[in-house]
Each structure stands twice: as structure tokens, then as C-alpha cells.
Amino acid sequence: MRLILLGAPGSGKGTQGDLIEKKFGFPKISAGDLLRKAVNDMTSIGKKAQHGMQKGELVKDHLIIELIKQRIQKNDCKDGYILDGFPRNLSQAYSLEKIDPGQKELAVDIQIHKRTVMKRLSSRYICSKCNHIYNINKEIRPSAEKKCEQCGGKLIQRKDDKPEVIKNRLAVYHQKTEPVINYYKKKGVYKAVNGESIPQVVFEQICSIINESNMEDNEVEAVS
């Protein structure tokens, strides 16, 4: 199964992807993580993508598509994978189907309000080593020394989590990504969940959708 997690920045796609990976065994592929690693490693793709990422713009399609292609062609993705942050426009959705046409698709949209996006992202800190997420306004708070409690790494606030960049990221999302939602609706593989709830409740909603989809497949196989 190719599980596509849709949703605005800060909707919790990364958190849900981790939970789904742990329960169902499919590797989570984060387009953002792939890009940040490429930038940190100063690869040819990373150098080209860095400028736009810092301003909150979407990276050029051919760059992110190549990163995704390289990742899903690895052996651990043979039976399925979870996509976080990809596809973000129709061109990417079309390219994805050409790269891996045989996978069954399920697109889950984690819906949250604009004010929730601003609150979550503007108060988010991330470990520079293990990428564990902290929030200064919630129950998971960074230590006074701004060090990660799991690995001791330095906690940082991403440049694209600054308020002025968040607004631009939201504008880009609505302009480019909402047509993707309509595309998956027409394909009959789109489902939506309420992302305003606590992570565990959102996770339970997504699990129900996945299990229901798997049951439908088993019924089809039994009939055939």
C-alpha cells in the first residue's frame, strides 16, 4: 500500500507517519527530511533546493521527485510505504504513479485550522541530531538548556517555522496542494480525519481507515 498523508504544515503528518510505521511496518518517507538531509550533506540536489526552502517555497518538482524515486526504489518499500509531504501538486502526483504504478493508493487528509498551524509551528523545536519534536506551549517542553532529553542534541527552531515563513508556506499549500485533494477524491482513494484532536485519537481514526481499506481488498479477492 502507498499511504499518502495530506495536510497543511503542522497538521501532524510526521507524528502520524511514525505511529503508522511502527504499527503496520511500512517505512515512512518524509519529503522534508529527505530534502533537509540533502541540504545538510551539500549534495547537488541539496544545494539547488536550499534557497527556496529557507523562504518557505516549494522545491522544484524535478528535485524532490528524484529524491522520492531514489528512496522508494529501495527494497524496504517493495510492499508499501508512507509518504509525508509528497505529492504536493498534481505534477508530483502524476510522476509518483509513473515511478511506482503497481501500488494501491490511499490518501488521508489530516485537517486542521489555520490558527492551529500558526500556534503549533511557531512554538516547535526540533533536535538537531535525532529530529525529536518539542513544543514550548504543550506537554512536551524543551529543557532549560535547550538540549534533547533523548540524545542530548541541541534543540533548534527551523527557519521555515518562523511566523513570516509559516504564512507563506500556508499560502503555497492552499494554492498548490488543494488540487491534489480533489484529484484523489475523483480517484476514490481520499479520506479525511480531524487533526485538531490529540495524536492518539487522530492515529485511531487513520488505523480504522487503513483496516477498512484492507478489509475491502480481502472481500474483492474472495469474490474473484
C-alpha positions, 0 to 999 in steps of 0.5 A: 500500500502507498499511504499518502498523508495530506495536510497543511504544515503542522497538521501532524503528518510526521507524528502520524507517519511514525505511529503508522510505521511502527504499527503496520511496518511500512517505512515512512518517507518524509519529503522534508527530511529527505530534502533537509538531509540533502541540504545538510550533506551539500549534495547537488540536489541539496544545494539547488533546493536550499534557497527556496526552502529557507523562504518557505517555497516549494522545491522544484518538482524535478528535485524532490521527485528524484529524491522520492524515486531514489528512496522508494526504489529501495527494497524496504518499500517493495510492499508499501510505504508512507509518504509525508509531504509528497505529492504536493501538486498534481505534477508530483502526483502524476510522476509518483504513479509513473515511478511506482504504478503497481501500488494501491493508493490511499490518501488521508487528509489530516485537517486542521485550522489555520490558527492551529498551524500558526500556534503549533509551528511557531512554538516547535523545536526540533533536535538537531541530531535525532529530529525529536519534536518539542513544543514550548506551549504543550506537554512536551517542553524543551529543557532549560538548556535547550538540549534533547532529553533523548540524545542530548542534541541541541534543540533548534527552531527551523527557519521555515517555522518562523511566523513570516515563513509559516504564512507563506508556506500556508499560502503555497499549500492552499494554492498548490496542494488543494488540487491534489485533494480533489484529484484523489477524491475523483480517484476514490482513494481520499479520506479525511480525519480531524487533526485538531484532536490529540495524536492518539485519537487522530492515529485511531481514526487513520488505523480504522481507515487503513483496516477498512481499506484492507478489509475491502481488498480481502472481500474483492479477492474472495469474490474473484 
